[in-house]
Amino acid sequence: MTTRRPLRRWKAHESGILALHGLSADQLLRGDQLHIWSLAGEQEEEPGPQFTLLVNSLNFCGVAVLSTAGEAEQSEVLLALPAIDENAAIDVYNLSTRKYERQGIMVPNATKDTGLCMCLKFFKGVDQRIYLAAGYESGTVIVWDVEKGTLVQRCKIHDEPVLSLDISPDGRSGFCGGAYSKVVQFAVDIGTESDLLRISSEQTLPARGTAVARVRPDSKIVAIGSWDSSIRIYKTKALKPLAVLQAHRQGIQCLCFASGTANDAESEGNPTTPANTFAAGSKDGTITLWQIY
């Protein structure tokens, strides 16, 4: 981030990458055939996968990742991904124990009810329990209790598939989009007596297609990456439009806000990346860095 130059580059897979997540300072995982890579060696060395998990990439759903808090020996990494043998179902895998926590999470008659699972997001409810939000081909969002594997609440967002989904870090709001020309915000109040999940506001876009939605760590701003190559910034309160950013020639495919702390930066000998910084990746093969509000 200091020099804007790549530290590592290698051929990870023969086909396109669906998801990429950093697990720690020296580990990465990638979707499709899911590989865990170690980056602890010399920069000149080509990393080798430490572990590989076969996953279902037929519906192009990326993997959701959650690192649980705790001591280093007690912290765990959970992965949520489409079930290997059922496109409408979800598996939850514990990367720390190398075992499945839950398999085949789905509603009855899922093929006709929800259709394929298209996107996933872990979050913590008001009760601090771990939940999983899933967007489906039917246009429905369902919240699942990860520990019990049970349905908590569901909401019909649109008649078309939910292709992008994010939940604010405070667990109070969700944002999603798809091939339609709308961004939808829904209220989340999970882990309470009401277990609320309902549409709270919408914004119509000038063009169809939302590839990705990402909420900033302070839960105040959401960035929407669109097929028309624009990045739209909204205030999470009432989904108020703030800015439209344009620097790419083709559609936006991924967005990521900075989440590192001062301690992380100092341990690597780098200056702290401001919390309002985010990166955007596009189909045109370029990555842009932005600072916003």
N, C-alpha and C positions, 0 to 999 in steps of 0.2 A: 504494500500500500504506500510505502514511502517513495520507492523508485518507479512505481507503475510498470515494473518488469516482471515477467513470469519467473517463479522460482523452480518449478517442476513442469515437465511436459512429457507425457508418455501415451502410448496407444493402449487404452484400457479395455476396449471391446471392439468387436467388428461392426456392431450396429449402433444406432443412435442412443444417447444417454437420456433416460426419462427422469432421473432424480439424482442429485448429488448433495450430500450433507457432511459437514464436519462434526466429528464426535468428540474430539479432543485436540490438543495441539499437534498430534502426530497421527491421527486416524481419519480416514474418509470412507464413506460408503456410497455405493452407486446402484441405481435401479436396473431392472431387466434380469440378467443374472446378477444377483446382488453380491458384490465383492467388498470386503473390508481391506483397505490398503493402509500400510504403515508408511509414514513419511519421516520416520526417525533417523534414517540413514543419511549418507552424504547426498548433497543436492545433485551431484553428477550421476548418482546411481539411479537406475530405473526401478521404481517400487514394485514389489511383488505382492499379490493378494494374500492376506493372512487367512482369510476364511471366505467361503463362497456358499450362498444360499440360493437354491432355485426358486424363482418367483414367477407369477403369472403376469405377463405384460401385454396380454391380448387386448385389454381395454385401455391401454396407455395411461393407467393410473399410477402416479408416483407414490413412493413410500413416505409415510409420516413417521417422524422420529421424536421421541421424548426421552431426555436424560433426567432421571429423578434425582432430587437433591439428597445430600447426605455425605457421610465420610467417603473417602475415595474407595475404601474396601466395600462399602455398603451401597454406593450409588449404582443404578442400573440403567440400561438403555433399552427402551421398548421400541419395536418397529410395528407399524400397522400397514398391511398390504393386502391386495386382493388374494383370496384363497387360491391355492395352486390348482385345485380341481373343480372350482365353482366360481364363475365370473361375478355372480351377484353376492358372494359371501366375502367376509373379511377374516383374516388371521392376525393374531397379535403374537409377535415373537420376542422373546427376551434374549437380547444379544449377549448379555452378561453371563447367563446360564446356558446359552445355546439350546433353549427349549421353547416350545410354544406355550404361551400363557392361555390363549384361547384360539380355537379353530372353528371355522364355519359359522361366524356370527352373521345372521341374516333373518329377515322376516319370513313367515310361512308363505309359500308360493311366490318366492322372491322374483322369479323370472318374469311373471306377469305383473307383479305389484311394483317393485322398484326398478327392475332391470339391472344393468351392470353398475358396479361401483366405479365412480369416475374420479373422485378426489377425497382426500382424508386429512384430518387435522386433530391432533391431541390437544386437550386443554384441561385446566383445573376448574371445577365448579366452586360455588360459594362455600361448600363444605370441604374444599381442598382435596376431594377425591378426583381421580383421573377419569376423564370422559373422552370419547372419541366422536367427532362430528364427521359424517360421511355424506357426500353428495352423489346422487344417483342419476341414472339415465332417464328416469321418469320425471325429473325435475324436483324431486323430494330431497330434503335434508333430514337425516335422522341422527339423534344423539344416543350413543350407546354407553352403558356403564361397563368399563373395561374389566373390572374385577369380577363382576357377575355375568358379563356377556349378555345383558338384558337391554331391551329398548326402554329408554327413558322418555323421549318425546320425539315427535316428527312434525314437519311443516312442509306443505306444498309451496314451493317457490315459483315454479314456472312449468309450462307444459313441455319445454325442451330440457335436455340434460343440463345438470349443474357441472360445469367444467372446471371451475376455480372456486376455492373456498378458503377463508381464513377466519379465525376467532381472535378477538383482541386479547392481549395478555392478561387483562383484568377479568376475562371471562364473561363480560357483559354484553358484547355485541359480536355479530357475525356478518360477514360480507361475502357475496358470491355473484357469479356471472356465468355466462355460457355463450352460445352462438347467437343469442338474442341481443337486442340493442338496449339492454338495461343493466344497471348495477343495483342489486338488492341488498338492503341492510335488514337484518333480523335481530330482535331483542332476545337475549339469552339470560335466563335466570334458573340455572340448573344447580341442583344440590340444596334446594329449598322446598318448602311444602307445595309451592305452585309448580315447580319444574317447567317454567315458561319457555316457549319457543314460538315466536310469531314475527311476521313481517312488520317492520316499523317504518321504513321509508324506501323510496326508490329514486333513481336518477336515470333519465333517458339519455342514451349516448347518440352522437351524430352518425355512428356507423355500428354495424353488428360485430360482435365478437369480443369477449373478454377472456384472455389467456391466463391471467394470474391476478390475484388480489393479495396484498400484504399490509398488515397493520404494524405501525411503528411500535417499538417496545414500550413507549409511554402511553399507548392506547389513544392518542389524540389525533393521529392522522392515518389515513389509509391510502395506499398507492394502488392504482389499477392499471395493469398493462394490457393494451388493446391490440387487436389484429391490425388496426389501421396504423400501427407504429407509434401511437401516442401513449404517453404516461399521464394519467389523470390523477390529481391529488385532491382528496376530500377531507374535510374535517369530520371526524367520526360522529360528532354531535349533530344529529339531523342530516348527515350526509351532505354537508354544505360544500359546493365546489370552491377550490382555492386556486388551482393552477392547471395548465395543460403544458406538458414538457414534450418537445419534439427534437430529436437528434438522430433518429434511426430511419433507415430506408425501407425496412420491412417490419413485420409484426413483432411485438414484444413477447418473449417466451418465459422469462423469469425475472423476479425482483427479489432483493434481499436487503434489509436494513442492517446497519452495523449493530452488533450486540456485544462486542468485546469491552472489557473494563480496563481501567488504568493499570491494574495489576497484570492483566493479560499482556498488554502492550509493553510494560516495563520488563516483564520476564523474557520477552523476545527481542528486547533492545530497540523497540520501535515507539514512536510517539502514539498517543491515544487517538484513535479514529473518532471524530465527533459523532455523538449519538444520532444526529439528524442526517447522517450520510447514508445513502443507499446506492446499490449497484443494479443496473438493468442489463439484461442480455437479450439480444434480438436475433431473429432468423437471418439477419444480414451478416452475422458472424462477428459483430462488435459488442463490446461491453462499455457502458458509460457509467461514470460516477457522478452523483448529485448530492448537493446539500440543500435541504429545504426547511424553512421555518425553524 
